[in-house]
């Protein structure tokens, strides 16, 4: 199991050695190349992941045009949790913006862990809360902030991952054209 993931799990819940071993045997780590898909529109979401490094975007396709609605960055959980939970088909895609690494668990393995070790219910609750907060914050910003405010929030931490995201992808996320993004950047430089 990836050390970052192990450290995070130990910070979130107190596990016995047998529980930690069972978790280690249930998770896998996969490397994604830029452009590879974690979840494809129309597929069932069978995994919850933890992003070790890299960046993913999630987007809807509208007449073949991608509408970016958010990003997943290192140390965040990555999934379409409503589809994971309800076994629905995803309405959006999750795609690597750059080479990335994800430690993930299959839904069946997670529920087996919860059945065998009830402490994992607490981990599941924390993961769900994190995913909900991430998605809720992203969704809410589209209702209460304009594109410029969302851009300023987006660049606030100046992370290296954000600097590597193509400008047309950021513009799509903000709901504006690349030219509109250029004007915003010019006003705020």
TIRO-2110 file (N, C-alpha, C; in Angstrom, 1 decimal):
// TIRO-2110
0.9, -1.2, 0.0, N, 1, A
0.0, 0.0, 0.0, CA, 1, A
0.9, 1.2, 0.0, C, 1, A
0.5, 2.3, -0.7, N, 2, A
1.3, 3.5, -0.8, CA, 2, A
1.4, 4.1, 0.6, C, 2, A
2.6, 4.6, 0.9, N, 3, A
2.8, 5.2, 2.3, CA, 3, A
1.9, 6.3, 2.6, C, 3, A
1.7, 7.2, 1.6, N, 4, A
0.8, 8.4, 1.9, CA, 4, A
-0.6, 7.9, 2.3, C, 4, A
-1.1, 6.9, 1.6, N, 5, A
-2.4, 6.4, 1.9, CA, 5, A
-2.4, 5.7, 3.3, C, 5, A
-1.4, 5.0, 3.6, N, 6, A
-1.3, 4.3, 4.9, CA, 6, A
-1.3, 5.4, 6.0, C, 6, A
-0.5, 6.4, 5.8, N, 7, A
-0.4, 7.5, 6.8, CA, 7, A
-1.8, 8.1, 7.0, C, 7, A
-2.4, 8.4, 5.9, N, 8, A
-3.8, 9.1, 6.0, CA, 8, A
-4.7, 8.2, 6.7, C, 8, A
-4.8, 6.9, 6.4, N, 9, A
-5.7, 6.0, 7.1, CA, 9, A
-5.4, 6.0, 8.6, C, 9, A
-4.2, 5.9, 8.9, N, 10, A
-3.8, 5.9, 10.3, CA, 10, A
-4.2, 7.1, 11.1, C, 10, A
-4.2, 8.3, 10.3, N, 11, A
-4.6, 9.5, 10.9, CA, 11, A
-6.1, 9.6, 11.1, C, 11, A
-6.8, 8.9, 10.2, N, 12, A
-8.3, 9.0, 10.3, CA, 12, A
-8.9, 8.1, 11.3, C, 12, A
-8.4, 6.8, 11.3, N, 13, A
-8.9, 5.9, 12.3, CA, 13, A
-7.8, 5.0, 12.9, C, 13, A
-8.0, 4.6, 14.1, N, 14, A
-7.1, 3.7, 14.8, CA, 14, A
-7.3, 2.3, 14.4, C, 14, A
-6.3, 1.7, 13.7, N, 15, A
-6.4, 0.3, 13.2, CA, 15, A
-5.4, -0.6, 13.9, C, 15, A
-5.9, -1.8, 14.2, N, 16, A
-5.1, -2.8, 14.6, CA, 16, A
-4.2, -3.3, 13.5, C, 16, A
-3.2, -4.1, 13.7, N, 17, A
-2.3, -4.6, 12.7, CA, 17, A
-3.1, -5.5, 11.7, C, 17, A
-4.0, -6.3, 12.2, N, 18, A
-4.7, -7.2, 11.3, CA, 18, A
-5.6, -6.4, 10.4, C, 18, A
-6.2, -5.3, 10.9, N, 19, A
-7.1, -4.5, 10.1, CA, 19, A
-6.3, -3.8, 9.0, C, 19, A
-5.1, -3.3, 9.4, N, 20, A
-4.2, -2.6, 8.4, CA, 20, A
-3.8, -3.6, 7.3, C, 20, A
-3.4, -4.8, 7.7, N, 21, A
-3.0, -5.8, 6.8, CA, 21, A
-4.2, -6.1, 5.8, C, 21, A
-5.4, -6.3, 6.3, N, 22, A
-6.5, -6.6, 5.5, CA, 22, A
-6.8, -5.5, 4.5, C, 22, A
-6.6, -4.2, 4.9, N, 23, A
-6.8, -3.1, 4.0, CA, 23, A
-5.7, -3.1, 3.0, C, 23, A
-4.5, -3.3, 3.4, N, 24, A
-3.3, -3.4, 2.4, CA, 24, A
-3.6, -4.4, 1.3, C, 24, A
-4.2, -5.5, 1.7, N, 25, A
-4.4, -6.6, 0.7, CA, 25, A
-5.6, -6.3, -0.2, C, 25, A
-6.4, -5.3, 0.2, N, 26, A
-7.6, -5.0, -0.5, CA, 26, A
-7.4, -3.8, -1.5, C, 26, A
-6.4, -3.0, -1.3, N, 27, A
-6.2, -1.8, -2.2, CA, 27, A
-5.1, -2.1, -3.2, C, 27, A
-5.2, -1.4, -4.3, N, 28, A
-4.2, -1.5, -5.4, CA, 28, A
-3.8, -0.1, -5.7, C, 28, A
-2.7, 0.0, -6.4, N, 29, A
-2.2, 1.3, -6.9, CA, 29, A
-2.0, 1.2, -8.4, C, 29, A
-2.5, 2.2, -9.1, N, 30, A
-2.4, 2.2, -10.5, CA, 30, A
-1.8, 3.6, -11.0, C, 30, A
-1.0, 3.5, -12.0, N, 31, A
-0.4, 4.7, -12.6, CA, 31, A
-1.3, 5.0, -13.8, C, 31, A
-1.7, 6.2, -13.9, N, 32, A
-2.5, 6.7, -15.1, CA, 32, A
-1.6, 7.7, -15.9, C, 32, A
-1.6, 7.5, -17.2, N, 33, A
-1.0, 8.4, -18.1, CA, 33, A
-1.9, 9.5, -18.4, C, 33, A
-1.4, 10.7, -18.7, N, 34, A
-2.2, 11.8, -19.1, CA, 34, A
-3.2, 11.4, -20.1, C, 34, A
-4.5, 11.7, -19.9, N, 35, A
-5.6, 11.4, -20.8, CA, 35, A
-6.3, 10.1, -20.5, C, 35, A
-5.7, 9.2, -19.7, N, 36, A
-6.4, 8.0, -19.3, CA, 36, A
-7.6, 8.3, -18.4, C, 36, A
-8.6, 7.4, -18.5, N, 37, A
-9.8, 7.6, -17.7, CA, 37, A
-9.9, 6.7, -16.5, C, 37, A
-10.2, 7.3, -15.4, N, 38, A
-10.5, 6.6, -14.1, CA, 38, A
-12.0, 6.1, -14.2, C, 38, A
-12.9, 6.9, -14.7, N, 39, A
-14.3, 6.6, -14.8, CA, 39, A
-14.8, 7.2, -16.1, C, 39, A
-15.5, 6.3, -16.9, N, 40, A
-16.0, 6.8, -18.2, CA, 40, A
-17.5, 7.0, -18.0, C, 40, A
-18.0, 8.0, -18.7, N, 41, A
-19.4, 8.3, -18.7, CA, 41, A
-20.2, 7.1, -19.2, C, 41, A
-21.2, 6.7, -18.5, N, 42, A
-22.0, 5.5, -18.8, CA, 42, A
-21.6, 4.2, -18.2, C, 42, A
-20.4, 4.3, -17.5, N, 43, A
-19.9, 3.1, -16.8, CA, 43, A
-20.4, 3.2, -15.3, C, 43, A
-20.4, 2.0, -14.7, N, 44, A
-20.7, 2.0, -13.2, CA, 44, A
-19.4, 2.3, -12.5, C, 44, A
-19.5, 3.1, -11.4, N, 45, A
-18.4, 3.4, -10.6, CA, 45, A
-18.2, 2.4, -9.5, C, 45, A
-17.2, 1.5, -9.7, N, 46, A
-16.9, 0.4, -8.8, CA, 46, A
-15.7, 0.7, -7.8, C, 46, A
-15.1, 1.9, -7.9, N, 47, A
-13.9, 2.2, -7.1, CA, 47, A
-14.0, 3.5, -6.4, C, 47, A
-13.4, 3.6, -5.3, N, 48, A
-13.0, 4.8, -4.6, CA, 48, A
-11.5, 4.9, -4.6, C, 48, A
-11.0, 6.0, -4.9, N, 49, A
-9.5, 6.1, -5.0, CA, 49, A
-9.0, 7.2, -4.1, C, 49, A
-7.7, 7.2, -3.8, N, 50, A
-7.0, 8.2, -3.1, CA, 50, A
-5.9, 8.7, -4.1, C, 50, A
-5.9, 10.0, -4.4, N, 51, A
-5.0, 10.5, -5.4, CA, 51, A
-3.6, 10.7, -4.7, C, 51, A
-2.6, 9.9, -5.0, N, 52, A
-1.3, 10.1, -4.5, CA, 52, A
-0.5, 11.2, -5.1, C, 52, A
-0.6, 11.3, -6.4, N, 53, A
0.1, 12.4, -7.2, CA, 53, A
-0.7, 12.6, -8.5, C, 53, A
-0.5, 13.8, -9.0, N, 54, A
-1.1, 14.1, -10.3, CA, 54, A
-2.4, 14.9, -10.2, C, 54, A
-3.2, 14.8, -11.2, N, 55, A
-4.4, 15.6, -11.2, CA, 55, A
-5.4, 15.0, -12.2, C, 55, A
-6.7, 15.0, -11.8, N, 56, A
-7.8, 14.5, -12.6, CA, 56, A
-8.8, 15.6, -12.8, C, 56, A
-9.5, 15.6, -13.9, N, 57, A
-10.6, 16.5, -14.1, CA, 57, A
-11.9, 15.6, -14.2, C, 57, A
-13.0, 16.2, -13.7, N, 58, A
-14.2, 15.5, -14.0, CA, 58, A
-15.1, 16.4, -14.8, C, 58, A
-15.7, 15.8, -15.8, N, 59, A
-16.4, 16.6, -16.8, CA, 59, A
-17.6, 15.9, -17.4, C, 59, A
-18.6, 16.7, -17.9, N, 60, A
-19.7, 16.1, -18.6, CA, 60, A
-19.4, 16.4, -20.1, C, 60, A
-20.0, 15.5, -20.9, N, 61, A
-19.9, 15.8, -22.4, CA, 61, A
-21.3, 16.3, -22.8, C, 61, A
-21.3, 17.4, -23.5, N, 62, A
-22.5, 18.0, -24.0, CA, 62, A
-22.4, 18.2, -25.5, C, 62, A
-23.0, 17.3, -26.2, N, 63, A
-22.8, 17.3, -27.7, CA, 63, A
-21.4, 17.1, -28.1, C, 63, A
-20.7, 16.3, -27.3, N, 64, A
-19.3, 16.0, -27.6, CA, 64, A
-18.3, 17.0, -27.1, C, 64, A
-18.8, 18.1, -26.5, N, 65, A
-18.0, 19.2, -25.9, CA, 65, A
-17.8, 18.9, -24.4, C, 65, A
-16.5, 18.8, -23.9, N, 66, A
-16.3, 18.6, -22.5, CA, 66, A
-16.6, 19.9, -21.7, C, 66, A
-17.4, 19.7, -20.6, N, 67, A
-17.7, 20.8, -19.7, CA, 67, A
-17.1, 20.4, -18.4, C, 67, A
-15.9, 20.9, -18.1, N, 68, A
-15.2, 20.6, -16.9, CA, 68, A
-15.9, 21.2, -15.7, C, 68, A
-16.1, 20.4, -14.7, N, 69, A
-16.9, 20.8, -13.5, CA, 69, A
-16.0, 20.7, -12.2, C, 69, A
-14.8, 20.2, -12.3, N, 70, A
-14.0, 20.1, -11.1, CA, 70, A
-12.7, 19.3, -11.4, C, 70, A
-11.9, 19.3, -10.3, N, 71, A
-10.6, 18.6, -10.4, CA, 71, A
-10.4, 17.8, -9.1, C, 71, A
-9.6, 16.8, -9.2, N, 72, A
-9.1, 16.1, -8.0, CA, 72, A
-7.6, 16.3, -7.9, C, 72, A
-7.1, 16.7, -6.8, N, 73, A
-5.7, 16.9, -6.6, CA, 73, A
-5.1, 15.9, -5.5, C, 73, A
-3.8, 15.9, -5.4, N, 74, A
-3.2, 14.9, -4.5, CA, 74, A
-3.8, 15.1, -3.0, C, 74, A
-3.9, 13.9, -2.4, N, 75, A
-4.4, 13.8, -1.0, CA, 75, A
-5.9, 14.0, -1.0, C, 75, A
-6.6, 13.9, -2.1, N, 76, A
-8.0, 13.9, -2.1, CA, 76, A
-8.5, 12.6, -2.5, C, 76, A
-9.8, 12.3, -2.1, N, 77, A
-10.4, 11.0, -2.6, CA, 77, A
-11.0, 11.3, -3.9, C, 77, A
-11.1, 10.3, -4.8, N, 78, A
-11.5, 10.4, -6.1, CA, 78, A
-12.6, 9.3, -6.4, C, 78, A
-13.8, 9.8, -6.8, N, 79, A
-14.8, 8.8, -7.1, CA, 79, A
-16.0, 9.6, -7.6, C, 79, A
-17.0, 8.9, -8.1, N, 80, A
-18.4, 9.4, -8.3, CA, 80, A
-19.2, 8.6, -7.3, C, 80, A
-19.2, 9.1, -6.0, N, 81, A
-19.7, 8.4, -4.9, CA, 81, A
-21.2, 8.0, -5.0, C, 81, A
-22.0, 8.9, -5.5, N, 82, A
-23.4, 8.5, -5.7, CA, 82, A
-23.6, 7.3, -6.6, C, 82, A
-22.8, 7.2, -7.7, N, 83, A
-22.9, 6.1, -8.6, CA, 83, A
-22.3, 4.9, -7.9, C, 83, A
-21.2, 5.1, -7.1, N, 84, A
-20.6, 4.0, -6.4, CA, 84, A
-21.6, 3.4, -5.4, C, 84, A
-22.3, 4.2, -4.7, N, 85, A
-23.2, 3.7, -3.7, CA, 85, A
-24.5, 3.1, -4.3, C, 85, A
-25.0, 3.8, -5.3, N, 86, A
-26.3, 3.3, -5.8, CA, 86, A
-26.2, 2.4, -7.0, C, 86, A
-25.0, 2.1, -7.4, N, 87, A
-24.7, 1.2, -8.6, CA, 87, A
-25.3, 1.8, -9.9, C, 87, A
-25.4, 3.1, -10.0, N, 88, A
-25.9, 3.8, -11.2, CA, 88, A
-24.7, 4.0, -12.2, C, 88, A
-25.1, 4.3, -13.4, N, 89, A
-24.1, 4.6, -14.4, CA, 89, A
-23.7, 6.1, -14.2, C, 89, A
-22.5, 6.4, -14.4, N, 90, A
-21.9, 7.7, -14.3, CA, 90, A
-22.4, 8.6, -15.4, C, 90, A
-22.7, 9.9, -15.0, N, 91, A
-23.1, 10.9, -16.0, CA, 91, A
-21.9, 11.7, -16.4, C, 91, A
-20.8, 11.5, -15.8, N, 92, A
-19.6, 12.3, -16.1, CA, 92, A
-18.3, 11.4, -16.2, C, 92, A
-17.3, 11.9, -16.7, N, 93, A
-16.0, 11.2, -16.8, CA, 93, A
-15.0, 11.8, -15.8, C, 93, A
-14.1, 10.9, -15.4, N, 94, A
-12.9, 11.4, -14.6, CA, 94, A
-11.7, 11.0, -15.4, C, 94, A
-10.9, 12.0, -15.8, N, 95, A
-9.8, 11.7, -16.7, CA, 95, A
-8.5, 12.4, -16.1, C, 95, A
-7.4, 11.7, -16.3, N, 96, A
-6.1, 12.3, -15.8, CA, 96, A
-5.7, 13.5, -16.7, C, 96, A
-5.4, 14.6, -16.0, N, 97, A
-4.9, 15.8, -16.7, CA, 97, A
-3.4, 15.6, -16.9, C, 97, A
-2.7, 14.8, -16.1, N, 98, A
-1.3, 14.6, -16.2, CA, 98, A
-1.0, 13.2, -15.6, C, 98, A
0.2, 12.7, -15.8, N, 99, A
0.5, 11.4, -15.2, CA, 99, A
0.2, 11.4, -13.7, C, 99, A
-0.5, 10.4, -13.3, N, 100, A
-1.0, 10.4, -11.9, CA, 100, A
-0.9, 9.0, -11.3, C, 100, A
-1.1, 8.9, -10.0, N, 101, A
-1.1, 7.7, -9.3, CA, 101, A
-2.3, 7.7, -8.3, C, 101, A
-3.0, 6.6, -8.4, N, 102, A
-4.2, 6.4, -7.5, CA, 102, A
-4.2, 5.1, -6.8, C, 102, A
-4.4, 5.2, -5.5, N, 103, A
-4.6, 4.0, -4.7, CA, 103, A
-6.1, 3.8, -4.5, C, 103, A
-6.6, 2.6, -4.9, N, 104, A
-8.0, 2.5, -5.0, CA, 104, A
-8.5, 1.2, -4.4, C, 104, A
-9.8, 1.1, -4.1, N, 105, A
-10.4, -0.1, -3.6, CA, 105, A
-11.7, -0.4, -4.3, C, 105, A
-12.0, -1.6, -4.6, N, 106, A
-13.2, -2.0, -5.3, CA, 106, A
-14.3, -2.0, -4.3, C, 106, A
-15.5, -1.6, -4.7, N, 107, A
-16.7, -1.5, -3.9, CA, 107, A
-16.9, -2.8, -3.1, C, 107, A
-16.8, -4.0, -3.8, N, 108, A
-17.0, -5.3, -3.1, CA, 108, A
-16.0, -5.5, -2.0, C, 108, A
-14.8, -5.2, -2.2, N, 109, A
-13.7, -5.3, -1.2, CA, 109, A
-14.0, -4.4, 0.0, C, 109, A
-14.4, -3.2, -0.3, N, 110, A
-14.7, -2.2, 0.8, CA, 110, A
-15.8, -2.8, 1.7, C, 110, A
-16.9, -3.3, 1.1, N, 111, A
-18.0, -3.8, 1.9, CA, 111, A
-17.7, -5.1, 2.6, C, 111, A
-16.8, -5.9, 2.0, N, 112, A
-16.3, -7.1, 2.8, CA, 112, A
-15.4, -6.6, 4.0, C, 112, A
-14.6, -5.6, 3.8, N, 113, A
-13.8, -5.1, 4.9, CA, 113, A
-14.7, -4.6, 6.0, C, 113, A
-15.8, -3.8, 5.7, N, 114, A
-16.7, -3.3, 6.6, CA, 114, A
-17.4, -4.4, 7.4, C, 114, A
-17.8, -5.5, 6.7, N, 115, A
-18.4, -6.6, 7.3, CA, 115, A
-17.5, -7.3, 8.3, C, 115, A
-16.3, -7.5, 7.9, N, 116, A
-15.3, -8.2, 8.7, CA, 116, A
-14.8, -7.4, 9.9, C, 116, A
-14.5, -6.1, 9.6, N, 117, A
-13.9, -5.2, 10.5, CA, 117, A
-14.8, -3.9, 10.6, C, 117, A
-15.7, -3.8, 11.6, N, 118, A
-16.7, -2.7, 11.7, CA, 118, A
-16.0, -1.3, 11.7, C, 118, A
-14.7, -1.3, 12.1, N, 119, A
-14.0, 0.0, 12.2, CA, 119, A
-14.0, 0.7, 10.8, C, 119, A
-14.0, -0.1, 9.8, N, 120, A
-13.9, 0.4, 8.4, CA, 120, A
-15.2, 1.2, 8.1, C, 120, A
-16.2, 1.0, 8.8, N, 121, A
-17.4, 1.8, 8.6, CA, 121, A
-17.1, 3.3, 8.9, C, 121, A
-16.3, 3.5, 9.9, N, 122, A
-15.9, 4.9, 10.2, CA, 122, A
-15.0, 5.5, 9.1, C, 122, A
-14.1, 4.7, 8.6, N, 123, A
-13.3, 5.2, 7.4, CA, 123, A
-14.2, 5.5, 6.3, C, 123, A
-15.1, 4.7, 6.0, N, 124, A
-16.1, 4.9, 4.9, CA, 124, A
-16.8, 6.2, 5.1, C, 124, A
-17.3, 6.4, 6.3, N, 125, A
-18.0, 7.7, 6.7, CA, 125, A
-17.1, 8.9, 6.4, C, 125, A
-15.9, 8.8, 6.8, N, 126, A
-15.0, 9.9, 6.6, CA, 126, A
-14.7, 10.2, 5.2, C, 126, A
-14.5, 9.1, 4.4, N, 127, A
-14.3, 9.3, 2.9, CA, 127, A
-15.5, 9.9, 2.3, C, 127, A
-16.7, 9.4, 2.7, N, 128, A
-17.9, 10.0, 2.1, CA, 128, A
-18.1, 11.5, 2.5, C, 128, A
-17.8, 11.8, 3.7, N, 129, A
-17.9, 13.2, 4.1, CA, 129, A
-16.9, 14.1, 3.3, C, 129, A
-15.7, 13.6, 3.1, N, 130, A
-14.7, 14.3, 2.3, CA, 130, A
-15.1, 14.5, 0.9, C, 130, A
-15.6, 13.4, 0.3, N, 131, A
-16.1, 13.6, -1.1, CA, 131, A
-17.3, 14.5, -1.2, C, 131, A
-18.2, 14.4, -0.2, N, 132, A
-19.3, 15.3, -0.2, CA, 132, A
-18.9, 16.8, -0.1, C, 132, A
-18.0, 17.1, 0.8, N, 133, A
-17.6, 18.4, 1.0, CA, 133, A
-16.9, 19.0, -0.2, C, 133, A
-16.0, 18.1, -0.8, N, 134, A
-15.3, 18.6, -2.1, CA, 134, A
-16.3, 18.9, -3.2, C, 134, A
-17.2, 18.0, -3.4, N, 135, A
-18.2, 18.2, -4.5, CA, 135, A
-19.1, 19.3, -4.2, C, 135, A
-19.6, 19.4, -2.9, N, 136, A
-20.5, 20.5, -2.5, CA, 136, A
-19.9, 21.8, -2.7, C, 136, A
-18.6, 22.0, -2.3, N, 137, A
-17.9, 23.3, -2.4, CA, 137, A
-17.8, 23.7, -3.9, C, 137, A
-17.5, 22.7, -4.7, N, 138, A
-17.3, 23.0, -6.2, CA, 138, A
-18.6, 23.3, -6.8, C, 138, A
-19.7, 22.6, -6.4, N, 139, A
-21.0, 22.9, -7.0, CA, 139, A
-21.5, 24.3, -6.5, C, 139, A
-21.4, 24.5, -5.2, N, 140, A
-21.9, 25.8, -4.6, CA, 140, A
-21.2, 27.0, -5.2, C, 140, A
-19.9, 26.9, -5.5, N, 141, A
-19.2, 28.1, -6.1, CA, 141, A
-19.8, 28.5, -7.4, C, 141, A
-20.5, 27.6, -8.1, N, 142, A
-21.1, 28.0, -9.4, CA, 142, A
-22.3, 28.9, -9.2, C, 142, A
-22.9, 28.8, -8.0, N, 143, A
-24.1, 29.5, -7.8, CA, 143, A
-23.9, 30.9, -7.1, C, 143, A
-22.8, 30.9, -6.3, N, 144, A
-22.6, 32.2, -5.5, CA, 144, A
-21.4, 33.0, -5.9, C, 144, A
-20.6, 32.5, -6.9, N, 145, A
-19.4, 33.3, -7.3, CA, 145, A
-19.4, 33.4, -8.8, C, 145, A
-18.9, 34.5, -9.3, N, 146, A
-18.7, 34.7, -10.7, CA, 146, A
-17.4, 34.0, -11.2, C, 146, A
-17.2, 34.0, -12.4, N, 147, A
-16.0, 33.3, -13.0, CA, 147, A
-14.7, 33.9, -12.4, C, 147, A
-14.6, 35.2, -12.3, N, 148, A
-13.4, 35.8, -11.8, CA, 148, A
-13.1, 35.4, -10.3, C, 148, A
-14.2, 35.3, -9.5, N, 149, A
-14.0, 34.9, -8.1, CA, 149, A
-13.6, 33.4, -8.1, C, 149, A
-14.2, 32.6, -8.9, N, 150, A
-13.9, 31.2, -9.0, CA, 150, A
-12.4, 31.0, -9.4, C, 150, A
-12.0, 31.8, -10.4, N, 151, A
-10.6, 31.8, -10.8, CA, 151, A
-9.6, 32.1, -9.7, C, 151, A
-9.9, 33.2, -9.0, N, 152, A
-9.1, 33.7, -7.9, CA, 152, A
-9.0, 32.6, -6.8, C, 152, A
-10.2, 32.0, -6.5, N, 153, A
-10.2, 30.8, -5.5, CA, 153, A
-9.3, 29.7, -6.0, C, 153, A
-9.4, 29.4, -7.3, N, 154, A
-8.7, 28.3, -7.9, CA, 154, A
-7.2, 28.4, -7.8, C, 154, A
-6.7, 29.7, -8.1, N, 155, A
-5.3, 29.9, -8.1, CA, 155, A
-4.7, 30.2, -6.7, C, 155, A
-5.6, 30.3, -5.7, N, 156, A
-5.2, 30.8, -4.4, CA, 156, A
-3.9, 30.1, -3.8, C, 156, A
-3.9, 28.7, -3.9, N, 157, A
-2.8, 28.0, -3.4, CA, 157, A
-1.6, 27.9, -4.3, C, 157, A
-1.7, 28.3, -5.6, N, 158, A
-0.6, 28.2, -6.5, CA, 158, A
0.1, 26.9, -6.6, C, 158, A
-0.6, 25.8, -6.5, N, 159, A
0.1, 24.5, -6.5, CA, 159, A
0.6, 24.2, -7.9, C, 159, A
1.6, 23.4, -7.9, N, 160, A
2.3, 23.0, -9.2, CA, 160, A
1.3, 22.3, -10.1, C, 160, A
0.4, 21.5, -9.6, N, 161, A
-0.5, 20.8, -10.4, CA, 161, A
-1.4, 21.8, -11.2, C, 161, A
-1.9, 22.8, -10.5, N, 162, A
-2.7, 23.8, -11.1, CA, 162, A
-2.0, 24.6, -12.2, C, 162, A
-0.7, 24.8, -12.0, N, 163, A
0.1, 25.5, -13.1, CA, 163, A
0.2, 24.7, -14.3, C, 163, A
0.1, 23.4, -14.2, N, 164, A
0.3, 22.5, -15.4, CA, 164, A
-1.0, 22.2, -16.1, C, 164, A
-2.1, 22.6, -15.6, N, 165, A
-3.4, 22.4, -16.2, CA, 165, A
-3.6, 23.3, -17.4, C, 165, A
-3.9, 22.8, -18.6, N, 166, A
-4.0, 23.7, -19.8, CA, 166, A
-5.1, 24.8, -19.5, C, 166, A
-4.8, 26.0, -20.1, N, 167, A
-5.7, 27.1, -19.9, CA, 167, A
-7.1, 26.9, -20.4, C, 167, A
-7.3, 26.1, -21.5, N, 168, A
-8.6, 25.9, -22.0, CA, 168, A
-9.4, 25.0, -21.1, C, 168, A
-8.7, 24.1, -20.3, N, 169, A
-9.4, 23.3, -19.4, CA, 169, A
-9.9, 24.1, -18.2, C, 169, A
-9.0, 25.0, -17.7, N, 170, A
-9.4, 25.9, -16.6, CA, 170, A
-10.6, 26.8, -17.1, C, 170, A
-10.5, 27.3, -18.3, N, 171, A
-11.6, 28.1, -18.8, CA, 171, A
-12.9, 27.3, -18.8, C, 171, A
-12.9, 26.1, -19.3, N, 172, A
-14.1, 25.2, -19.2, CA, 172, A
-14.6, 25.1, -17.8, C, 172, A
-13.7, 24.9, -16.9, N, 173, A
-14.1, 24.7, -15.5, CA, 173, A
-14.8, 26.0, -15.0, C, 173, A
-14.3, 27.1, -15.4, N, 174, A
-14.9, 28.4, -14.9, CA, 174, A
-16.2, 28.7, -15.7, C, 174, A
-16.4, 28.0, -16.8, N, 175, A
-17.6, 28.3, -17.6, CA, 175, A
-17.5, 29.4, -18.5, C, 175, A
-16.3, 29.7, -18.9, N, 176, A
-16.0, 30.8, -19.8, CA, 176, A
-15.1, 30.4, -21.0, C, 176, A
-14.9, 31.3, -21.9, N, 177, A
-14.0, 30.9, -23.1, CA, 177, A
-12.6, 31.1, -22.6, C, 177, A
-11.6, 30.6, -23.4, N, 178, A
-10.2, 30.8, -23.1, CA, 178, A
-9.9, 32.3, -23.2, C, 178, A
-10.5, 33.1, -24.1, N, 179, A
-10.3, 34.5, -24.2, CA, 179, A
-10.8, 35.2, -22.9, C, 179, A
-11.9, 34.8, -22.4, N, 180, A
-12.4, 35.4, -21.2, CA, 180, A
-11.5, 35.1, -20.0, C, 180, A
-10.9, 33.9, -20.0, N, 181, A
-9.9, 33.6, -19.0, CA, 181, A
-8.7, 34.5, -19.1, C, 181, A
-8.2, 34.8, -20.3, N, 182, A
-7.1, 35.7, -20.6, CA, 182, A
-7.4, 37.1, -20.0, C, 182, A
-8.6, 37.6, -20.2, N, 183, A
-9.0, 38.9, -19.7, CA, 183, A
-8.9, 38.9, -18.2, C, 183, A
-9.5, 37.9, -17.6, N, 184, A
-9.4, 37.8, -16.1, CA, 184, A
-8.0, 37.8, -15.6, C, 184, A
-7.2, 37.0, -16.2, N, 185, A
-5.8, 36.9, -15.8, CA, 185, A
-5.1, 38.2, -16.0, C, 185, A
-5.4, 38.9, -17.1, N, 186, A
-4.7, 40.2, -17.3, CA, 186, A
-5.2, 41.2, -16.2, C, 186, A
-6.4, 41.2, -15.8, N, 187, A
-6.9, 42.1, -14.8, CA, 187, A
-6.3, 41.9, -13.4, C, 187, A
-5.9, 40.6, -13.2, N, 188, A
-5.4, 40.2, -11.9, CA, 188, A
-3.9, 39.9, -11.9, C, 188, A
-3.2, 40.4, -12.9, N, 189, A
-1.7, 40.2, -12.9, CA, 189, A
-1.0, 41.3, -12.2, C, 189, A
END
